[in-house]
Amino acid sequence: MRRGLLFALIAFSAPANAACPVGTVITVDNDTPASGYSEEKPANWVSHSVEACLGTYRYLSQYVGDGSRKGKAIWQPKIAVSGNYE
């Protein structure tokens, strides 16, 4: 299993003609460009590889950026259809 900053939504009910049918998985991951993951104050974050999981993890550090250890990780999935999601 791949580990890292990952957020996934699975559609469980949507109209029959919906562009996001039941079973569709929407993944937001720090290792997937343009997936919806972003960071506030990215210079304050450090990335480390998790080779066994083929990914990275990120954390705020006092040794990089402005040294404040302040920032936000933002998961903003691209959902084109309104509805109920798990």
N, C-alpha and C positions, 0 to 999 in steps of 0.2 A: 504494500500500500504506500502510496506517495504521501509524504507529510510536508508540511509547510503551512503558510497562511492560505487557507482554502475555505471558500464559502460556496455552497451549492444549493440551488433551489430545484425542487422537482414539482412539476405541475401535477395536481391530482384531480382538478375539475376545471373544465373550460368548455365553452360551447363547441359543438361538433365541427363547426367551420373555423375554429380558432387557428391562428398561425403557430400556436404553441400547444400541440396536442398532449394528452395525458402521457406521462412517461418521459417527456423531454427534460433533459438535465441542463441547467444553466450554471456554469462554473465560473467563479471569480477567484483567481489565484495570482499570487504575487509573481509566479514563474511563467505566467501566460500573458504576453503583451496584449494590451487593448481588451482585456477580459473584464475590466471594471474595477480593478484594484488600483488604489493610489495612496500616496502618503502626503501628509502635511509636514513640512520641514524635512524633506527627504535627505538632506545633508546630515541630519542627526541620527540616521538609521544605519545599522551595520548588518551585512548579510553573511551568513555562513552556510556552507554546503552540507547537505545531509545525503551523502553518496548512496547509502543503503536505500533511500527513498526517492532518489533521482530528483531532488529538489533543494530548496533553500529555506531557511527561516530568517526572519528579520527581527531586530530588537533595537530599542533606543539606547544610545551610549553617551556617556559624559565625555568620551575621548574623541569624538568627531563632531563636525558641524559647529554650532555655537556653544556646545558643552552643557546645555540646559537639560538634556534628556527629555525635551518636550516635543511632541508631535502627535499625529493621529494616523492610524491605519484606516482606510476607507474602502468598504466593499459596496460597490454600487452596480448591481446586476443590470444588464440590459434586457428589460422585459417589455416586449412589444404589445402584449395582450393583457388587459386587466382581467383579474379573476382571483381564485383562491389558490394559494401555493403552500406547499409543505416546507 
